[in-house]
Every structure is written in C-alpha cells, then in structure tokens.
C-alpha cells in the first residue's frame, strides 16, 4: 500500500498523537532558509512554537499539508501524545548508552521499534504519567 505523508499524518492524529509538519529535503538540501548548511535537514518544524501548536486535530493537519504537501511528519512526544520515545543514535554514543541502560534496568519491554535514517533505533512506549526527563 502506497502511503503519502498526509495519510501518515492523519493516521497518527487519529491515534491521538500530536502531529507537527517538518521541513523536507530536496536532493541533499533542506527546504528551509538555511538550505545546504541546515544542521538538521528535514528534522525540524515548519511552524513556530511547535510544542504548543502540535495537534491531533484533523482539520489543522489537513490544512498544514495543503500549505506544505511534501512536509515530513513529526510527532510531539510526551504526555500530550501519551508517548515516550527512546532514541538510540550510534553516532552520538547511543550503542554504549543502551548497553548501560540494559545492564542497569534489563531489556526494554516489547513494543514498536523503528530503524532510523541515522542507523539508529527509536523505541516507542506509552507515557507512564508524571515527569519524564529527556
């Protein structure tokens, strides 16, 4: 099944996740004002105050994707989306960090895991309530 970013964003919003439209990469250039020198191509929001603006409102998500039809899709994690993600990034010591976490706390419980473009992993968990440090 072919899925475009709008359908993915609507699916996420329907699940109660607060969606954020992100910039896009064209070739190897971010479509933001920084272009080739962007430090986080396609990984940063198109909207200001995104933690407050992130939403699961379908009409808002549809409007964003009418404005930016090629936008990448982000999800604001935390209590608002009832979601915690552990990002294991080997380029920044993530392999060692996960070994330490497993050694101290045991293996992660079963749940969704996604392979990232940076050769790392995202582990998804239901938010436990209270404050979660990042």
DSSP file (Angstrom, degrees, kcal/mol; ACC not computed):
  #  RESIDUE AA STRUCTURE BP1 BP2  ACC     N-H-->O    O-->H-N    N-H-->O    O-->H-N    TCO  KAPPA ALPHA  PHI   PSI    X-CA   Y-CA   Z-CA
    1    1 A X              0   0    0      0, 0.0     2,-0.5     0, 0.0     0, 0.0   0.000 360.0 360.0 360.0 126.0    0.0    0.0    0.0
    2    2 A X        -     0   0    0      0, 0.0     2,-0.4     0, 0.0     0, 0.0  -0.714 360.0-171.4 -83.5 125.7    1.5    3.4   -1.0
    3    3 A X        -     0   0    0     -2,-0.5     2,-0.2     4,-0.0     0, 0.0  -0.972   7.7-155.0-121.2 131.1    1.1    6.0    1.8
    4    4 A X     >  -     0   0    0     -2,-0.4     4,-2.0     1,-0.1     5,-0.2  -0.492  35.8-100.0 -94.6 173.8    1.9    9.6    1.4
    5    5 A X  H  > S+     0   0    0      1,-0.2     4,-2.8     2,-0.2     5,-0.2   0.850 119.8  56.1 -65.6 -34.7    2.9   11.9    4.3
    6    6 A X  H  > S+     0   0    0     63,-0.3     4,-2.7     2,-0.2     5,-0.2   0.949 108.7  46.3 -61.3 -47.9   -0.6   13.4    4.6
    7    7 A X  H  > S+     0   0    0      1,-0.2     4,-2.2     2,-0.2    -1,-0.2   0.888 113.6  49.7 -64.5 -36.3   -2.2   10.0    5.1
    8    8 A X  H  X S+     0   0    0     -4,-2.0     4,-2.4     2,-0.2    -1,-0.2   0.929 111.6  48.6 -64.8 -44.0    0.5    9.1    7.6
    9    9 A X  H  X S+     0   0    0     -4,-2.8     4,-2.5     1,-0.2    -2,-0.2   0.905 112.4  48.1 -62.8 -42.1    0.0   12.3    9.5
   10   10 A X  H  X S+     0   0    0     -4,-2.7     4,-2.5     2,-0.2    -1,-0.2   0.886 110.4  52.0 -66.7 -38.3   -3.8   11.8    9.6
   11   11 A X  H  X S+     0   0    0     -4,-2.2     4,-1.2    -5,-0.2    -2,-0.2   0.922 111.6  46.7 -62.1 -44.5   -3.3    8.2   10.8
   12   12 A X  H  <>S+     0   0    0     -4,-2.4     5,-2.2     2,-0.2     3,-0.4   0.918 112.7  49.0 -64.2 -43.6   -1.1    9.5   13.6
   13   13 A X  H ><5S+     0   0    0     -4,-2.5     3,-1.8     1,-0.2    -2,-0.2   0.895 107.1  56.1 -62.1 -40.2   -3.5   12.2   14.5
   14   14 A X  H 3<5S+     0   0    0     -4,-2.5    -1,-0.2     1,-0.3    -2,-0.2   0.790 103.4  55.2 -62.4 -28.0   -6.3    9.7   14.6
   15   15 A X  T 3<5S-     0   0    0     -4,-1.2    -1,-0.3    -3,-0.4    -2,-0.2   0.455 126.0-103.6 -83.4  -1.5   -4.3    7.7   17.1
   16   16 A X  T < 5S+     0   0    0     -3,-1.8     2,-0.3     1,-0.3    -3,-0.2   0.530  74.5 141.7  92.6   6.7   -4.2   10.7   19.3
   17   17 A X      < -     0   0    0     -5,-2.2     2,-0.8    -6,-0.2    -1,-0.3  -0.640  56.4-119.7 -83.2 140.2   -0.6   11.7   18.6
   18   18 A X  E     -A   76   0A   0     58,-0.6    58,-3.0    -2,-0.3    38,-0.3  -0.716  34.5-149.3 -84.9 111.5    0.1   15.4   18.3
   19   19 A X  E     -AB  75  55A   0     36,-3.0    36,-1.7    -2,-0.8     2,-0.4  -0.479  14.9-169.8 -87.2 148.4    1.5   16.0   14.7
   20   20 A X  E     -A   74   0A   0     54,-2.5    54,-2.8    34,-0.2     2,-0.4  -0.997  23.4-126.5-135.5 129.7    3.9   18.6   13.6
   21   21 A X  E     -A   73   0A   0     -2,-0.4    25,-2.8    52,-0.2    26,-0.5  -0.644  32.0-160.9 -77.1 132.0    4.8   19.4    9.9
   22   22 A X  E     -AC  72  45A   0     50,-2.8    50,-1.3    -2,-0.4    23,-0.2  -0.695  22.1 -94.7-109.3 161.7    8.5   19.3    9.3
   23   23 A X        -     0   0    0     21,-2.6    49,-0.4    -2,-0.2     2,-0.3  -0.161  41.3-129.3 -65.3 170.5   10.8   20.6    6.6
   24   24 A X        -     0   0    0     47,-0.1     7,-2.7    19,-0.1     2,-0.5  -0.878   4.3-127.7-126.5 152.1   11.7   18.5    3.6
   25   25 A X  E     -D   30   0B   0     -2,-0.3     2,-0.6     5,-0.2     5,-0.2  -0.895  13.9-165.0-101.8 130.7   14.9   17.5    1.8
   26   26 A X  E >  S-D   29   0B   0      3,-3.2     3,-1.7    -2,-0.5     2,-0.7  -0.947  74.8 -41.0-111.5 107.7   15.2   18.0   -1.9
   27   27 A X  T 3  S-     0   0    0     -2,-0.6    -2,-0.1     1,-0.2     3,-0.0  -0.666 126.0 -30.8  70.3-115.5   18.2   16.0   -3.0
   28   28 A X  T 3  S+     0   0    0     -2,-0.7     2,-0.5     2,-0.1    -1,-0.2   0.103 120.7  97.5-117.5  20.7   20.6   16.8   -0.2
   29   29 A X  E <   -D   26   0B   0     -3,-1.7    -3,-3.2     8,-0.1     7,-0.2  -0.938  69.5-131.8-117.6 127.1   19.3   20.3    0.5
   30   30 A X  E     -D   25   0B   0      5,-1.1    -5,-0.2    -2,-0.5     5,-0.1  -0.486  17.3-133.1 -69.2 143.3   16.8   21.2    3.3
   31   31 A X  S    S+     0   0    0     -7,-2.7    -1,-0.1    -2,-0.1    -6,-0.1   0.358  75.9 102.6 -83.3   9.0   13.9   23.4    2.0
   32   32 A X  S >  S-     0   0    0     -8,-0.2     3,-1.3     3,-0.2     6,-0.1  -0.261  96.4 -91.3 -79.3 177.1   14.3   25.7    5.0
   33   33 A X  T 3  S+     0   0    0      1,-0.2    -1,-0.1     2,-0.1    -2,-0.0   0.685 124.8  59.9 -65.2 -17.2   16.1   29.1    4.7
   34   34 A X  T >  S+     0   0    0      1,-0.2     3,-2.0     2,-0.1    -1,-0.2   0.687  79.2 172.8 -85.2 -18.3   19.4   27.5    5.6
   35   35 A X  G X   +     0   0    0     -3,-1.3     3,-1.6     1,-0.3    -5,-1.1  -0.221  66.6   8.8  54.2-123.0   19.4   25.1    2.6
   36   36 A X  G 3  S+     0   0    0      1,-0.3    -1,-0.3    -7,-0.2     5,-0.1   0.716 131.5  53.9 -65.2 -22.5   22.6   23.2    2.3
   37   37 A X  G <  S+     0   0    0     -3,-2.0    -1,-0.3    -7,-0.1     2,-0.2   0.315  74.5 129.6 -97.1  10.3   24.0   24.4    5.6
   38   38 A X    X   -     0   0    0     -3,-1.6     3,-0.6     1,-0.2    -8,-0.1  -0.475  50.3-151.7 -63.7 126.4   21.0   23.2    7.6
   39   39 A X  T 3  S+     0   0    0      1,-0.2    -1,-0.2    -2,-0.2    -3,-0.0   0.691  90.7  32.1 -75.7 -17.2   22.3   21.2   10.6
   40   40 A X  T >  S-     0   0    0      4,-0.0     3,-2.1     0, 0.0     4,-0.3  -0.455  82.6-163.6-136.1  62.7   19.1   19.1   10.8
   41   41 A X  T <  S-     0   0    0     -3,-0.6   -16,-0.2     1,-0.3    -5,-0.0  -0.227  75.2  -5.4 -56.6 130.5   17.7   18.7    7.3
   42   42 A X  T 3  S+     0   0    0    -18,-0.3    -1,-0.3     1,-0.1   -17,-0.1   0.567 115.5  91.0  65.6  12.2   14.1   17.5    7.2
   43   43 A X    <   +     0   0    0     -3,-2.1     2,-0.3   -19,-0.1    -2,-0.2   0.283  68.2  79.0-118.0   9.1   14.0   17.1   11.0
   44   44 A X  S    S-     0   0    0     -4,-0.3   -21,-2.6     1,-0.0    -2,-0.1  -0.920  82.1 -97.8-125.1 150.4   12.8   20.5   12.2
   45   45 A X  B     -C   22   0A   0     -2,-0.3   -23,-0.3   -23,-0.2    -2,-0.1  -0.186  10.3-150.1 -67.2 149.4    9.3   22.0   12.4
   46   46 A X  S    S+     0   0    0    -25,-2.8     2,-0.3   -23,-0.1   -24,-0.1   0.580  80.4  70.8 -85.4 -14.8    7.9   24.4    9.8
   47   47 A X  S >  S-     0   0    0    -26,-0.5     3,-0.6     1,-0.0     2,-0.1  -0.780  82.4-118.8-110.2 148.8    5.8   26.1   12.5
   48   48 A X  T 3  S+     0   0    0     -2,-0.3     5,-0.2     1,-0.2    -2,-0.1  -0.453  96.2  17.1 -78.2 156.4    6.7   28.4   15.3
   49   49 A X  T >> S+     0   0    0     -2,-0.1     4,-2.0     1,-0.1     3,-1.1   0.883  77.8 173.0  49.9  44.2    6.0   27.3   18.9
   50   50 A X  H <>  +     0   0    0     -3,-0.6     4,-2.5     1,-0.3    -1,-0.1   0.804  66.9  62.1 -58.6 -33.8    5.6   23.8   17.7
   51   51 A X  H 34 S+     0   0    0      1,-0.2    -1,-0.3     2,-0.2    -2,-0.1   0.889 114.5  36.1 -61.2 -33.1    5.3   22.2   21.2
   52   52 A X  H <4 S+     0   0    0     -3,-1.1    -2,-0.2     1,-0.1    -1,-0.2   0.803 120.6  47.8 -82.8 -30.9    2.2   24.3   21.7
   53   53 A X  H  < S+     0   0    0     -4,-2.0    -2,-0.2    -5,-0.2    -3,-0.2   0.684  80.4 112.7 -87.0 -20.2    0.9   24.0   18.1
   54   54 A X     <  +     0   0    0     -4,-2.5     2,-0.3    -5,-0.2   -34,-0.2  -0.252  50.0 173.9 -53.9 140.3    1.3   20.3   17.7
   55   55 A X  B     -B   19   0A   0    -36,-1.7   -36,-3.0   -38,-0.1    21,-0.1  -0.978  51.2-148.5-151.7 157.8   -2.1   18.8   17.3
   56   56 A X        +     0   0    0     -2,-0.3     2,-0.6   -38,-0.3   -40,-0.1   0.179  62.9 125.7-107.0  12.4   -4.3   15.7   16.6
   57   57 A X     >  -     0   0    0      1,-0.2     4,-2.3   -38,-0.1     3,-0.2  -0.628  53.6-151.9 -74.6 115.6   -6.9   17.9   15.1
   58   58 A X  H  > S+     0   0    0     -2,-0.6     4,-2.8     1,-0.2     5,-0.2   0.872  91.6  53.9 -59.1 -42.6   -7.6   16.5   11.6
   59   59 A X  H  > S+     0   0    0      1,-0.2     4,-2.2     2,-0.2    -1,-0.2   0.898 110.6  47.0 -62.7 -40.2   -8.7   19.8   10.1
   60   60 A X  H  > S+     0   0    0     -3,-0.2     4,-2.4     2,-0.2    -1,-0.2   0.926 112.4  49.2 -66.3 -44.3   -5.5   21.5   11.2
   61   61 A X  H  X S+     0   0    0     -4,-2.3     4,-2.0     1,-0.2    -2,-0.2   0.924 111.8  49.1 -61.5 -44.6   -3.3   18.7   10.0
   62   62 A X  H  X S+     0   0    0     -4,-2.8     4,-1.1     1,-0.2    -1,-0.2   0.907 110.0  51.7 -61.4 -41.5   -5.1   18.7    6.6
   63   63 A X  H >X S+     0   0    0     -4,-2.2     4,-1.9    -5,-0.2     3,-0.5   0.918 107.9  51.9 -62.2 -43.7   -4.6   22.5    6.3
   64   64 A X  H 3X S+     0   0    0     -4,-2.4     4,-3.0     1,-0.2    -1,-0.2   0.912 110.1  48.5 -58.3 -42.8   -0.9   22.2    7.0
   65   65 A X  H 3< S+     0   0    0     -4,-2.0    -1,-0.2     1,-0.2    -2,-0.2   0.648 106.5  56.3 -79.1 -13.3   -0.5   19.6    4.3
   66   66 A X  H << S+     0   0    0     -4,-1.1     3,-0.4    -3,-0.5    -1,-0.2   0.851 114.1  40.8 -74.4 -38.8   -2.4   21.8    1.9
   67   67 A X  H  < S+     0   0    0     -4,-1.9     2,-0.4     1,-0.3    -2,-0.2   0.917 134.1  21.6 -71.9 -44.5    0.1   24.5    2.6
   68   68 A X    ><  +     0   0    0     -4,-3.0     3,-2.0    -5,-0.2    -1,-0.3  -0.721  69.4 174.3-125.6  78.2    3.1   22.1    2.6
   69   69 A X  T 3  S+     0   0    0     -3,-0.4   -63,-0.3    -2,-0.4   -64,-0.2   0.716  81.6  46.8 -63.5 -20.7    2.1   19.0    0.6
   70   70 A X  T 3  S+     0   0    0    -65,-0.1    -1,-0.3   -66,-0.1    -5,-0.1   0.275  82.5 137.7-103.0  12.1    5.6   17.5    0.8
   71   71 A X    <   -     0   0    0     -3,-2.0   -48,-0.2    -7,-0.1   -47,-0.1  -0.235  53.5-124.7 -57.9 141.5    6.2   18.1    4.5
   72   72 A X  E     -A   22   0A   0    -50,-1.3   -50,-2.8   -49,-0.4     2,-0.5  -0.413  30.1-114.1 -74.8 166.0    7.7   15.4    6.6
   73   73 A X  E     -A   21   0A   0    -52,-0.2     2,-0.3    -2,-0.1   -52,-0.2  -0.910  32.7-179.7-113.7 127.0    5.8   14.3    9.6
   74   74 A X  E     -A   20   0A   0    -54,-2.8   -54,-2.5    -2,-0.5     2,-0.4  -0.842  14.8-147.7-116.8 159.8    6.8   14.8   13.2
   75   75 A X  E     -A   19   0A   0     -2,-0.3     2,-0.8   -56,-0.2   -56,-0.2  -0.996  15.1-133.4-128.0 128.3    5.1   13.8   16.4
   76   76 A X  E     -A   18   0A   0    -58,-3.0   -58,-0.6    -2,-0.4     7,-0.1  -0.711  30.8-152.6 -77.7 113.4    5.4   15.8   19.7
   77   77 A X        +     0   0    0     -2,-0.8     3,-0.2   -60,-0.1     2,-0.2  -0.243  45.9  69.8 -80.7 174.7    6.2   13.2   22.3
   78   78 A X  B >>>S-E   83   0C   0      5,-3.5     5,-2.2     1,-0.2     3,-0.9  -0.658 101.6 -35.0 113.2-168.8    5.3   13.4   25.9
   79   79 A X  T 345S+     0   0    0      1,-0.2     3,-0.5    -2,-0.2    -1,-0.2   0.840 128.0  62.8 -60.2 -36.2    2.1   13.4   28.0
   80   80 A X  T 345S+     0   0    0      1,-0.3    -1,-0.2    -3,-0.2    -2,-0.1   0.830 116.9  29.6 -61.0 -33.1    0.1   15.2   25.3
   81   81 A X  T <45S-     0   0    0     -3,-0.9    -1,-0.3     2,-0.2    -2,-0.2   0.396 106.0-126.7-101.8  -0.5    0.6   12.3   22.9
   82   82 A X  T  <5S+     0   0    0     -4,-0.8    45,-1.2    -3,-0.5     2,-0.4   0.893  71.2 123.4  55.8  42.3    0.8    9.7   25.7
   83   83 A X  E   < -EF  78 126C   0     -5,-2.2    -5,-3.5    43,-0.3     2,-0.4  -0.995  44.8-172.6-142.9 135.8    4.1    8.7   24.1
   84   84 A X  E     - F   0 125C   0     41,-2.7    41,-2.6    -2,-0.4     2,-0.4  -0.994  12.3-166.2-123.8 135.1    7.8    8.3   25.1
   85   85 A X  E     - F   0 124C   0     -2,-0.4     2,-0.6    39,-0.2    39,-0.2  -0.984  10.7-153.4-124.0 129.9   10.5    7.6   22.6
   86   86 A X  E     - F   0 123C   0     37,-2.5    37,-2.5    -2,-0.4     2,-0.6  -0.916  15.6-154.8 -99.4 121.6   14.0    6.4   23.4
   87   87 A X  E     - F   0 122C   0     -2,-0.6     2,-0.8    35,-0.2    35,-0.2  -0.866   6.1-165.3-101.6 114.7   16.3    7.5   20.5
   88   88 A X  E     + F   0 121C   0     33,-3.3    33,-2.1    -2,-0.6     2,-0.6  -0.888  10.7 179.1-102.2 108.3   19.4    5.3   20.2
   89   89 A X    > > -     0   0    0     -2,-0.8     5,-2.3    31,-0.2     3,-2.1  -0.900  16.3-165.3-114.7 102.5   21.9    7.2   17.9
   90   90 A X  G > 5S+     0   0    0     -2,-0.6     3,-1.3     1,-0.3    -1,-0.1   0.779  86.9  66.2 -58.4 -27.3   25.1    5.3   17.4
   91   91 A X  G 3 5S+     0   0    0     27,-0.3    -1,-0.3     1,-0.3    28,-0.0   0.707 108.3  39.8 -67.6 -17.3   26.8    8.5   16.0
   92   92 A X  G < 5S-     0   0    0     -3,-2.1    -1,-0.3     0, 0.0    -2,-0.2  -0.078 132.9 -80.9-123.8  33.7   26.5   10.1   19.4
   93   93 A X  T <>5S+     0   0    0     -3,-1.3     4,-2.1    -5,-0.1     3,-0.2   0.618  83.4 138.8  83.9  13.2   27.3    7.2   21.7
   94   94 A X  H  >< +     0   0    0     -5,-2.3     4,-2.7     1,-0.2     5,-0.2   0.826  66.0  59.2 -62.6 -33.7   23.9    5.5   21.6
   95   95 A X  H  > S+     0   0    0      1,-0.2     4,-1.7     2,-0.2    -1,-0.2   0.935 110.4  42.3 -60.8 -45.2   25.3    2.0   21.4
   96   96 A X  H  > S+     0   0    0     -3,-0.2     4,-2.2     2,-0.2    -2,-0.2   0.899 112.8  54.0 -67.2 -40.8   27.1    2.4   24.7
   97   97 A X  H  X S+     0   0    0     -4,-2.1     4,-2.5     1,-0.2    -2,-0.2   0.914 108.5  48.0 -61.3 -44.0   24.1    4.2   26.3
   98   98 A X  H  X S+     0   0    0     -4,-2.7     4,-2.7     1,-0.2     5,-0.2   0.882 109.1  53.7 -68.1 -35.3   21.7    1.4   25.5
   99   99 A X  H  X S+     0   0    0     -4,-1.7     4,-2.4    -5,-0.2    -1,-0.2   0.930 111.0  47.0 -60.6 -43.5   24.2   -1.2   26.8
  100  100 A X  H  X S+     0   0    0     -4,-2.2     4,-2.3     2,-0.2    -2,-0.2   0.913 112.1  49.8 -64.8 -42.8   24.4    0.7   30.1
  101  101 A X  H  X S+     0   0    0     -4,-2.5     4,-3.2     2,-0.2     5,-0.4   0.931 113.2  45.6 -61.3 -46.0   20.6    1.0   30.3
  102  102 A X  H  X S+     0   0    0     -4,-2.7     4,-2.3     1,-0.2    -1,-0.2   0.900 112.2  51.7 -65.3 -40.5   20.1   -2.7   29.7
  103  103 A X  H  < S+     0   0    0     -4,-2.4    -1,-0.2    -5,-0.2    -2,-0.2   0.908 119.0  36.5 -61.6 -41.9   22.8   -3.6   32.2
  104  104 A X  H  < S+     0   0    0     -4,-2.3    -2,-0.2    -5,-0.2    -1,-0.2   0.867 136.1  16.7 -79.9 -38.1   21.1   -1.4   34.9
  105  105 A X  H  < S-     0   0    0     -4,-3.2    -3,-0.2     1,-0.3    -2,-0.2   0.490 101.6-117.2-118.3  -5.9   17.4   -1.9   34.1
  106  106 A X     <  -     0   0    0     -4,-2.3    -1,-0.3    -5,-0.4    -2,-0.1  -0.261  56.9 -30.2  88.8 175.9   17.2   -5.1   32.0
  107  107 A X  S    S-     0   0    0      1,-0.1     3,-0.1    -2,-0.1     2,-0.0  -0.270  72.3 -99.5 -66.5 151.6   15.8   -5.3   28.4
  108  108 A X        -     0   0    0      1,-0.1    -1,-0.1     3,-0.0     3,-0.1  -0.363  43.5-103.4 -65.0 148.9   13.1   -3.0   27.2
  109  109 A X        -     0   0    0      1,-0.1    -1,-0.1    -3,-0.1    -3,-0.0  -0.328  51.4 -79.8 -66.7 159.8    9.6   -4.4   27.2
  110  110 A X  S    S+     0   0    0     -3,-0.1     2,-0.3    15,-0.0    -1,-0.1  -0.299  76.0 119.6 -59.9 144.0    8.1   -5.4   23.9
  111  111 A X        -     0   0    0     -3,-0.1    14,-0.1    14,-0.1     2,-0.1  -0.956  64.4 -42.4 174.8 177.6    6.9   -2.6   21.7
  112  112 A X        -     0   0    0     -2,-0.3    12,-2.5    12,-0.2     2,-0.4  -0.351  49.9-173.8 -64.3 138.5    7.3   -0.8   18.4
  113  113 A X  E     -G  123   0C   0     10,-0.2     2,-0.4    -2,-0.1    10,-0.2  -0.999   4.0-163.5-133.3 135.0   10.8   -0.2   17.3
  114  114 A X  E     -G  122   0C   0      8,-2.3     8,-2.4    -2,-0.4     2,-0.4  -0.973  17.9-132.2-124.3 132.8   11.8    1.8   14.2
  115  115 A X  E     -G  121   0C   0     -2,-0.4     6,-0.2     6,-0.2     2,-0.2  -0.680  31.8-142.5 -77.6 131.5   15.1    1.9   12.4
  116  116 A X    >   -     0   0    0      4,-2.1     3,-1.5    -2,-0.4     4,-0.1  -0.516  21.0-111.8 -98.0 164.5   16.2    5.5   11.8
  117  117 A X  T 3  S+     0   0    0      1,-0.3    -1,-0.1    -2,-0.2    -2,-0.0   0.691 115.9  62.0 -64.6 -19.6   17.9    7.1    8.8
  118  118 A X  T 3  S-     0   0    0      1,-0.0   -27,-0.3     0, 0.0    -1,-0.3   0.130 123.1-102.2 -93.7  20.4   21.0    7.7   11.0
  119  119 A X  S <  S+     0   0    0     -3,-1.5   -29,-0.2     1,-0.2    -2,-0.1   0.774  90.3 108.1  65.3  29.1   21.5    3.9   11.5
  120  120 A X        -     0   0    0    -31,-0.1    -4,-2.1    -4,-0.1     2,-0.3  -0.348  63.4-111.6-116.0-159.8   19.9    4.1   15.0
  121  121 A X  E     -FG  88 115C   0    -33,-2.1   -33,-3.3    -6,-0.2     2,-0.5  -0.990   6.6-150.8-141.5 145.1   16.7    3.0   16.6
  122  122 A X  E     -FG  87 114C   0     -8,-2.4    -8,-2.3    -2,-0.3     2,-0.5  -0.987  13.8-160.7-113.8 125.1   13.6    4.6   18.1
  123  123 A X  E     -FG  86 113C   0    -37,-2.5   -37,-2.5    -2,-0.5     2,-0.4  -0.933  11.4-150.7-106.1 124.1   11.9    2.6   20.9
  124  124 A X  E     +F   85   0C   0    -12,-2.5     2,-0.3    -2,-0.5   -39,-0.2  -0.798  20.0 169.8-103.7 134.6    8.2    3.6   21.5
  125  125 A X  E     -F   84   0C   0    -41,-2.6   -41,-2.7    -2,-0.4     2,-0.2  -0.969  39.6-100.1-139.6 154.2    6.5    3.4   24.8
  126  126 A X  E     -F   83   0C   0     -2,-0.3   -43,-0.3   -43,-0.2     2,-0.1  -0.541  52.1-102.0 -68.9 138.1    3.2    4.5   26.4
  127  127 A X        -     0   0    0    -45,-1.2    -1,-0.1    -2,-0.2     3,-0.1  -0.429  26.2-147.4 -62.9 131.8    3.8    7.6   28.6
  128  128 A X        -     0   0    0      1,-0.2    -1,-0.1    -2,-0.1     3,-0.1   0.517  40.7-111.1 -82.1  -2.8    4.0    6.5   32.3
  129  129 A X  S    S+     0   0    0      1,-0.2    -1,-0.2     3,-0.0     2,-0.0  -0.115  79.7  54.9  89.7 163.5    2.5    9.7   33.6
  130  130 A X  S    S-     0   0    0     -3,-0.1     2,-0.4    -2,-0.1    -1,-0.2  -0.287 105.0 -25.1  71.5-161.4    4.3   12.2   35.7
  131  131 A X        -     0   0    0     -3,-0.1     2,-0.5   -53,-0.0   -53,-0.0  -0.734  54.6-166.4 -92.8 132.5    7.5   13.9   34.6
  132  132 A X        -     0   0    0     -2,-0.4     2,-0.2    -5,-0.0   -53,-0.1  -0.978  16.6-138.1-117.0 122.1    9.8   12.1   32.1
  133  133 A X              0   0    0     -2,-0.5    -2,-0.0     1,-0.1     0, 0.0  -0.511 360.0 360.0 -78.3 146.0   13.3   13.5   31.7
  134  134 A X              0   0    0     -2,-0.2    -1,-0.1   -48,-0.0    -2,-0.0   0.405 360.0 360.0-108.9 360.0   14.7   13.8   28.3
